């Protein structure tokens, strides 16, 4: 996928932070980008400030039928060949203090939501015999921290989902990669309770990693990638 000019991409969680950076980068590279999120104002603002074709899609990933209907109706004569599963939710709390709706939200967005969009998109990619699916996991899907049991459970789940999907789709000329980033300087950390530190990754850094993967040779598949901030002063930081 050396040239993205003829590509059609879907980016979930595109309203802000990492998703916005990814959507903007792909649009600037020439792809037609469908930026999906629940907040219409954020998507509209992103589209208005992006050089390239960025189409706002206001949908909730937990609404399975609405997602499937949108994919079927939008891509009748065209095919999405890039799917970036970026949307995520995170709550960090002691397990006996976590509310059931917080657990349900993380499972619903981080796991079920990924299934809801991936399944109908895969059907389209199979018909076109090509595609690239990139799932944004987390370094907390490779290690753990106190009060992160629920979040880590979803991100470990994404790694398993990605690896199995990769093996399922290799024969259909569809690549699947899972990226496990360390701490990224986004609003997620303000809401999660994790303290920011000076050398966090920037959303634009991860957007460049996405672009690198999409431009790898056709016969090359990088199935999993961990990206950490380099900080010699705090080598144990996520």
Secondary structure, 3 states (H helix, E strand, C coil): CCCCCCCEEEEECCCCHHHHHHHHHHHHCCCEEEEEECCHHHHHHHHHCCCCCEEEEECCCCCHHHHHHHHHHHCCCCCCCEEEECCCCCCCCCCCCCCHHHHHHHHHHHHHHHHHHHHHHHHHHHHHCCEEEEEECCHHHCCCCCCCHHHHHHHHHHHHHHHHHHHHHHHHCEEEEEEEECCECCHHHHHHCCCCCCCCECHHHHHHHHHHHHCCCCCCCCCEEEECCCCCCCCCCC
